[in-house]
Structures are given as structure tokens and as C-alpha cells.
């Protein structure tokens, strides 16, 4: 691994980015609210990354973005770069279906095993390249072009942000996880003040973040942060909560927060106000109801980008900073220079990705415009 200076994702994607709320950062493009009628989407619903409705929104945005850049050129094919076969692979196939495009996707996740690149045809007729080396992205690019799949003006390239373009899975992805955990702790400790118990928090978070509780938490970090807050307040004990979940007395998070709502007068006044906000957001169907936590996640994320000295060893950077993946940067710049349309997706909530107006006024920028170090292997 080597250091290749500093950059920001905007170097190759500009503002052609959508975070979870599907509001493009490029204000020339329509947001979800402008597309609901055309797609027959009900009000208030924000489709998630693996849903076909999400893919339909992205396909429309890709077509509009291509038209903005080059008139009278249509997208003929789709390339996708991500880090998880299930989540990104499903999104890729759905976008191909929604756009009516043939596609090829590279899914990277680095490990210590011998280098592998597996090419898999999907049932929908697309092609997945699975590799345990991010350096194989160069081979993917060459193979696509040799197979008559050029990265020209007729090609749209969708690049996942989290654990792909930054925080490469298997190499630097632990930093994205670490930042999220720190944001939960910062939020909970700030609200509990002197009543915060670090050891109890770590125990609660580690346990409830486990796969065995995903049917209850739906792997939603907002829910988990709220659970840790209520547990820290002493309103309910961890052992009692776990027992009720295991016995299926408590089946869903909305059921839990409804119960807390009946006891809100037992919460300290500061926590009652936070509960009211989260409760109202859950009731309205907001998938990211704990806004304070997500805003702290944003601050923790950008606070861990580009803050280290350029002179530090690469190993220390990999362990302590969210980095741009060199291999993704290099291929993306090549594709962009060849005429392909580049577009990026993130499932991270907007509140955890974009500064408030007050923060922006002091120099904060969206994650894709925040400078950080670029680290990776040598690319030809």
C-alpha cells in the first residue's frame, strides 16, 4: 500500500451523488419528490437500495444526468462498482432492469487469501465480477472493454461510496464502522451527562448490534442509538429487554418505542424531549428518526477524513483515517476521461452526509467534497 496524496470524491464524480433521501447534490437534477408522480410512488416513502422503486429513481436520474452533460446521447450500458454481493449486486441488477441496460458489476472485498476473481452470470443476464483484491478493478475494466463493453459516452458508471470509493471493504472499512459507533457513544453520553456509564454502553451496543437482534432492530443504527439511550437512562434493564425480545414478547422497535412513550414522564426532561422527536419521526415512517445521532455521525465522519499528517506511515493511516480507495479513483478518472457518465450512491442518511447551513457557513462540506488521503496499490 502507498500514499497517493490527497483528494476528494468530487474529483471524479462532481456532485452527481445521492445519499439515502434520494435528493441529488447536483441541484440541476430532480429529487425524489419531483419523481413520485412519474413513478407512482406514495408520499412519504423513501425506497431503499435493494428495492426496484429505488432502481427506477436512479435510472431516471442517470438518463437526466447524461442529457445534461451531452445532448442527444443515450445510455446503452451500465457498469457498477460496489463492495457487497447481496446489497450492491441486487441494486445493480435492479438498475439494469429499470433502465433496460446490459450491465457488468465489480464487487470488491479485500482479504488475506490468495487473489481471486470470479466471473458470474446472473439470472437476469448481467455479469458480476467478484474479487478479494481492489487491484482487480483494473482487470475488470480491461475485460469489459475487450468484451465490447466500452467506457464511452453511452456508458453510465455507478460507484458506491461507503466501503468502496472510501473506506474500502477489507482494507479500511473498519473506520466507517468505528466512526458510527463513536457517533452513537457521543450522542448517548452527551444526553445522559453524568449518568453515562461507558462500560454499560459498550455492553449494550455490542450485544444489540449483533445479527441475532436484527429482526428487532432491522439493523437500523438510529434504533440502536435510541435503545442505548433508553437503557442508559435506567428506564429498562438490558437483561429484561433481551429476555422480552427472545421470548418474542417484543417483536419490533416501533412496539418498543410505543411502550416507552407510555412511560415518558419517567424520563428526565432532556431525554423526554429527544424521545418525543424520535417517536414522532418513527410514527411518520422516517427511516432515520434519531437526527441528533446522525448529525454527530456526520461530524465524526468528516473529522476522520484528511486529519492525519502526510508524513505518517500508510499502515497508521489505514488504521486511523477514512481514505479514498486509490484503485477506484484511478479507474474512475479513466472512465470519465473516456466519456462515461459517473454517478455515486450512498445509503448513508443525508443528515450524516451533508452539513447543516450553519456548518457549511463555517467551511464544512458534504462527505464527497471532503478532502482526505488516497491510499492503495500501484495501478498502471
N, C-alpha and C positions, 0 to 999 in steps of 0.2 A: 504494500500500500504506500502511496505517495501523496503529498500535498500538492494541489494544483491551484494555489492562490485562493481568491475569494470571488464569490459571485452571488447572484440571486436567481431564482427560478424564472423570473420575468425576463432574464436574458434571452430565453428561447421561447417562452410562452406569452410574454407580454401580460395582458390582463384577461386572456382567454381562459378564465378559470371559473369554475362554480364550486362553492362549498355546499354544505348539506341543504341549505334552504333553496338551492337552485336559482339564485339571483346572480347572474354573470357579473364579474368585476368589470368587464368591458361594458360600459353603460350604453353602447350602441346596440347591444343585443337585448332581446326581450327576456324578462324574467318569468318565473313560473306563473305568476298572477296574470300575465298577459297571454299565456298559452293555455289556460284552463279551458276556455270555451272550445278552442280548436281541438283539444284532446279529450273533451268531455270529462274533465277531472272535477270532482266535487270540491266546493270551497273548504279551505282549512286543511286539506290533506296534502302532505308533502311525501311523495313516493320515495321509497328507499332504494338503495343502489341495485339490489337484485330484482327489483320489480320491473315488469315490462313498461309500465307508465313512466318510470324514470328514464328508461332507454328511449322512449318516444320523445321526451323532452330533450334529451341530449342529441338525438338525431336531428331534430328541428334546429337546435342551436348550431350544430355543425354546418348544416346547409346554409343557415343565415350568416354564419361567420365566414364561410367560403365566399359567399356572394359579396360580402363587404370588402374582402381582400381582392378578389378578382372577379370581374363581371363575366357572365356567360360561360363559367366553368362549373361543372357539376362534380360532386364526389362520386367516385366509381368504386372505391375500395376503402377498407378500414383496417388500420393497424392499432394494436393496443399493447401497452406496457404496464404490467402490474406485479403484485407480489403474492397473491393468494389464488389458488386454483378455483376454489368454490366461489368466493365473493367476486373477484375480478373476472374470473372465467365466465361466470353467469352474466355479469354486466356486459362483457364483451359480446357474447352471443346474442343477448337481447338487443344491443345497439345495432348489430349487423342485421338482425331480423327487422327492427323498426325502420332502418334506413334502406333495406333491400340491397345490402352490400356484401360481397365476399370479404372475408377477413382473416387476418393472422394475428395471433397474440403471443407475446413473450411474457412468461410468468417466472420471475426470479426469486430465489430464496437461498442465500449462501450458507454452506455448512462445511465441515472438515472432511467429508467423504471425498472419494475420487470424483473428478469432474464428470458430470453427466449432462447430456442434452437430449431430451426425449421429445419426439415429434408425434403428436396425437391428433388424428382427425376426429372432429366432433360429430354427433348425430345430425346436427344442423348443417353440416357441410363445411364448417370452418376448420381452422388449424390452430392447435395450441403447441407452443414450444415451452417445455418445462425444463428449467435448468437450476443447478445448485451453484452457479457462478454468474455474477453480474457481468463478467467479462464476455460471456456467451452472447450478450446482446449484439455485439459486433458481428458474430457469425449469423445470428438471426437476420440482421439487416442484409448481409450479403446473400443469404439463402433466399430471402424474399425476392430480391432483385433478379437473381439467377432464375427464379421460377416465374418470371414475367409479372412480378408484383412490385412495380417501381414506386419510389417515394417521390412522386411528382405532384403536379398541381391537382391531379384527380384523386389524391390520397389524403385521407384525414387520419391523423395520429392522435390517439387519446392516451395520455400519460397520467397514471395515478400519482398522487403527491405523497401521501403518508406511507413510509416504509418502502417507497420506490424511488421517486425523484429526490426525496430527502429521507434520512434515517433508513438506509437500505436494509431490508429484512435479512437477518442473519449476520449482519456486519455492524450496524449502527442503530438498529430498530429499538434496542433496549432503552435508548434515550427518550424516544417518544413515549414509551410506557412509563418510564421514570418520571417524566415531566407531568404526566396525567396524575400519577399517584401523589406527587408533590402538591399539585393543584388542589386535590381533594383534601390533603392534610392542611394546607394553608387556609382553605375555606373553613373547614371544621374547627381548627384551632382558633382562628380569628373570631368566629362566632361564639365559641364556648369560653374563650378567655381563660381565666384561672382554673376553670373546671375541666380543661382539656387534659386528657391522660394519654400521652403518646403511645404507651405500650398497649393500652386497651384499643386505641385506634388501629394500630398496626395489626392486632389480632383480628379485629372485626373486618377490616378491609381485606386482609389476606384470605380469610375464610369465605366471606360472601362474594369475593371476586372469582371464586372457583367455579369450574364448569358445572358442578353438581347443583349450583344455585341459579344457573342461567334461565331455567324455566320460570323462576320467580322474578329475577332482576331483568330478564331479557337481555343480559349483557349490556345494560344501559348504565353508563357511568354517572349520569345525573341521579338515577335512582340509588346507586350505590353510595354516592356522596351524601344524599339525604338520609339514607339508612344509618350511615356512620354518625351523622349529626344527631339523630334521634337517640341512637344508642349512647352517644357521649353525654346527652342531657340527663340520662338516667331514667327516662320515661319507661323504657323497656330494657330488659337484660338480654345479652347476646344468646345465652343458653335457652331462654324462653322463646326467642324469635326463631332460632334454629329448630327447636322441637316442634313448634307450630307449623313451620314450613315442611319438615319431614313427615309430619302426620297429615299433611295436606289440609290442615285447618285454615292455613293461609296459603292461597293459591296464586295470587297476583299482587303486584306492587300497588295498583290502584285500590285494592281491598285494604292493604296495609295503611296507606295514607288516609283513607276514609276513616279508619279506626282512630288514627292519631288525631284527626280533625274533631272527633267527638270528645277528645281529651285536651284540646288545645289550651284550655285555661290552666292546665298544669304545667305548661311550658313557660320558661322565663319570657318576659315581654319581647326581648330582641329576637328570640327564636320563634315566637308566635308570629311575628311579622314576616319572617322568612318562610315559615310554614305556609302562611296564607298565600304568599306569592307562588310557591311551588305547587301548592294544592290547586290554585286557580289555573295554572298552566297545564297541570295534568288533566284537569277537568275539560279544558279546551282542546285537548288532543295534541299539545305541543310535545314533540319527542325529546326536546332539551329543556325541561322545565326549571332546572336549577341554574339560573342565569349567573348568579354570583360565582359559582364554581366554574362555569365556562369562561367567564371573564378572567378569572385567575389562571385558568389553563392557557389562555392567550398570552398573558404576561409571563408565565413560566416558560412557554414555548419560545417566544422571541428573546427572552432573557437567556436562553441556552443556545442561541444561534450567533455565531461570529464573535463571541465574547472572549475567546482564548487568544493568547499571543501566537503570532505566526511562527515563532521560533520553537514552539513546543513539539515534542515527538508526536508522530502521527498516531501512535498507539494511545497516547493520552487524549488526543482529540477525539478518537473513536469512542473512548470511554466517557467523555465529559461534554460533548457538544453535538447538537443535531447538525449533520453535514449533508451537503449536496453530493449525490452519487455521481462520480466522475464519468462512469460509463454511460449513464443516461444522458448527462449533459452533452457529451461528445456526439453521440448518435443523433440526439435531438437537433443539435445545431446543423449537422449534415443534412438531415431530412428537411429542416426549414430552408436551408440554402438551396436545396434541390426543388423547392416549390411546394412541399407538402404543408397542409394546414395542421398546426399543432394546437392541442386543446387539453386542459388538465382538469381532473376531478379530485375532490376530496370529500370524504364522508364526515370530516370534522365540522362541527356546527359553526355557523358564521360568527357567533359570539366568541368562539375560541380561535378564530382565524383572522378577524378584521378588527382594527382598533375602533374605539368609540370616537366621536367627533373631537372630544376633549383630548384624547390620547393622540389622535392624528395631528392636532394642532401643536403638540409638543415633539413631533418627529416620529412617532410610531407608525409603522406601515403593516400592511397585510403580510401574512406569512410568505406568500410567493414573491413579495417585493423586499423581504428582509435579507440582508447580506449575511452569508456565512461561509465557512471554509468548504472547499471542494476536495474530496479525498476519494481515491480509487486506484485501480491498477493502471498500468501503462496501456494506452489504446493507440492503435496505428492510425 
